[in-house]
Amino acid sequence: MNLENYELNGEMIPIATYPEPVLSQIARPVTEFNQDLKDLVKNMLFTMYHAPGIGLAAPQVGQSIRLFVLDVDYDRDEVTTASGMEEFRLSGFNPKVFINPVLTGTSGTTTFEEGCLSVPGVYEEVKRFESLHVKYQDLDGNFHELQVDDMLSICIQHENDHLDGILFFERLSNLKKNFYKKKMLKEKGR
């Protein structure tokens, strides 16, 4: 699939927020590599760039399938237009699409402050593997393998957790996990 103009061409998809049930389900494998899948990916990239975020998993947009998109390289700069309006300019795109990913060969540990589009306003240090090996399929169903580290490794682990029904705050201590669950439920009036 040609991913040109994904930042300009697409539709915003509503992002599910905790405690919506789709976020706690284990996603099913993708079995059909068709135009509907390509359209979903295009709209997920558009939504991710404009949310803004660096990763977005299908369950976050209400689709319980094993798919996520990410881009840890793009730039988002605030600029003032000639008319004096503030807007954001996006550039340096490097989108990646992972379908039916399997994480293998993990090593090392690192800690990074994470946030999540499905858990707005919450940022916490999360312990992750420093590097990993991932096997996945592309939009045409072709198989690939990749060895990654640093930010790309962290982002893949975060998005892959979504496919297993895990939100990042569930990787925190029980005290913090319970605090955030109660806080978010209260904010939703539950």
SVG drawing of the C-alpha trace seen along z (x, -y; Angstrom):
<svg xmlns="http://www.w3.org/2000/svg" viewBox="-22 -38 42 54">
<polyline fill="none" stroke="black" stroke-width="0.4" points="0.0,0.0 1.2,-3.4 1.1,-5.4 1.6,-8.8 -0.5,-11.7 -1.7,-9.6 -1.3,-12.8 -3.7,-14.6 -6.0,-12.0 -8.0,-10.0 -10.8,-10.3 -10.6,-10.8 -11.8,-7.7 -13.1,-8.1 -10.6,-6.8 -11.9,-4.5 -11.0,-5.5 -10.8,-3.5 -13.0,-1.6 -14.5,-0.8 -14.7,3.0 -12.9,3.3 -9.7,2.1 -9.6,5.1 -10.3,7.8 -7.7,10.0 -7.8,9.1 -8.3,11.7 -5.8,12.3 -6.2,10.5 -7.1,13.1 -8.3,10.9 -5.8,8.5 -8.2,6.5 -9.2,2.9 -11.2,2.5 -8.0,3.3 -6.0,0.7 -8.7,-1.9 -8.7,-1.2 -4.9,-1.6 -5.1,-4.9 -7.7,-6.3 -5.7,-5.0 -2.6,-6.8 -4.5,-10.0 -6.1,-9.7 -2.7,-9.0 -1.0,-11.9 -3.8,-14.4 -4.6,-13.1 -1.5,-13.5 0.2,-10.3 3.1,-8.1 1.2,-4.8 -2.4,-3.6 -3.7,0.0 -6.9,1.2 -8.7,1.9 -8.3,-1.8 -10.5,-2.6 -13.0,0.1 -11.6,2.9 -10.6,5.9 -8.0,7.2 -4.2,7.6 -3.1,4.5 -1.2,1.3 0.4,-1.6 3.2,-3.8 5.7,-6.5 8.3,-7.4 10.2,-9.7 7.8,-12.3 8.0,-16.0 5.1,-18.1 6.0,-21.8 3.7,-24.6 3.8,-27.5 2.1,-30.9 0.5,-31.4 0.5,-34.8 -2.9,-35.5 -1.6,-35.1 -3.3,-31.7 -1.4,-28.9 -1.3,-25.6 0.7,-22.4 2.9,-21.3 3.7,-17.7 6.8,-16.5 9.4,-13.7 6.9,-10.8 8.1,-7.2 4.9,-5.2 5.0,-1.5 2.2,1.0 2.3,4.2 -0.3,6.9 -0.4,10.1 2.8,9.2 4.7,11.7 7.4,10.4 10.4,12.6 14.0,12.4 13.6,9.7 16.7,8.3 17.7,5.7 15.4,3.3 14.7,-0.4 12.2,-2.8 10.3,-5.4 7.5,-7.9 4.5,-6.7 1.1,-8.1 -1.8,-6.7 -4.5,-8.2 -7.0,-5.8 -5.9,-7.0 -5.8,-10.8 -3.8,-12.9 -2.0,-10.0 1.8,-9.8 3.9,-7.3 7.3,-5.6 6.9,-2.1 9.5,0.7 10.0,2.3 12.5,4.4 15.2,2.4 15.3,4.3 13.3,7.0 12.7,9.1 9.3,8.8 7.7,11.0 4.7,9.5 2.7,9.2 2.3,6.2 -0.8,4.9 -0.5,7.5 0.0,10.4 3.7,10.8 5.8,11.8 8.6,9.7 11.1,9.7 12.7,6.8 15.2,6.3 14.5,3.0 15.6,1.1 15.1,-2.2 11.9,-4.2 10.7,-1.9 11.0,1.1 9.0,-0.7 6.3,-1.8 5.9,1.7 5.6,3.2 3.0,0.5 0.9,1.0 1.2,4.8 -0.1,4.7 -3.3,3.1 -3.7,6.2 -3.6,8.3 -6.2,6.1 -3.5,4.4 -3.4,0.7 0.0,-0.7 -1.1,-1.7 -1.7,2.0 2.1,2.4 2.5,0.1 2.4,1.0 -0.9,2.2 -1.3,-1.0 -0.8,-3.2 -2.9,-0.9 -5.8,-1.0 -5.5,-4.8 -5.7,-5.4 -8.6,-2.9 -10.7,-4.7 -9.7,-8.1 -10.8,-7.4 -14.0,-5.7 -14.9,-8.7 -14.2,-11.0 -16.5,-8.9 -19.2,-9.1 -19.1,-5.4"/>
</svg>
